[in-house]
Amino acid sequence: MCAASSRPPGSPRTAATVTATASCPAPCAAAGATCAEPPCGSAPCAVTNVTKTVEEKPEPPTVEEIKKKIEKYNAKVTNCLLMKLNDDGTYTGFIKVHLKLRRPVTVPAGIRPQSIYDALKEVNLADMTDKRTSFYLPLDAIKQLHISSTTTVSEVIQGLLKKFMVVDNPQKFALFKEMRKDGQVLFQKLPLTEYPLYLRLLAGPDTDVLSFVLKENETGEVEWDAFSIPELQNFLMILDKEEKDKIQQVQRKYEKFKQRLQQTLKEAGGKPG
């Protein structure tokens, strides 16, 4: 039998040290065993103490705490984009997302712009045609979203793609939080289960302190099977252009170096020694 130290109710669950003892009916003769079991009747062997760290999840804020945070947040708002606390303890507000996509996105071809009626009725125009085309979204475009405290990062990504009628797989994209510290711009990828509005509430309305950015989901390995033929063709065109630009940059650099070297040799040609 093994005996483990117990934790008093309500005490912090940060680390637990467990000491186990065991009685055995036969000696342990296995080679390389970490603990040799003693013969029956002898003292039980003592197993090395094992320390296991259990991470504590922070307690969710109470409704009263949320109310105070919202009041503090709204006091700093300089526009009408206030947060509102609901009777059920949830709250709603606004976040701005910067779109910094360097690759083309896939959209339906020949579709009219979304109308107010379409938005209210949640009409998905992308389902009206199978024709697809690819184009670049404006770099650093900004989209403002009205979301709830229960809206996750995954839902924000899907909502952004729907607003721009992008039919690409949402897994191709990731939401980052952008922070500025000591003159540096830092990006941190957010998990899909994170709640952006809560992060906005904690940081305050100042976008210089915290802002959200939609970028390509860089996983280290490109899953080419997830892209369509037009997308892959666009990638080839981009790579060809980048290659030509790079070659021209190198050529210009060494041409200038060659000219300076020739000028130096020419000037030194009439000097002794």
Disulfide bonds with the S-S distance in Angstrom:
none
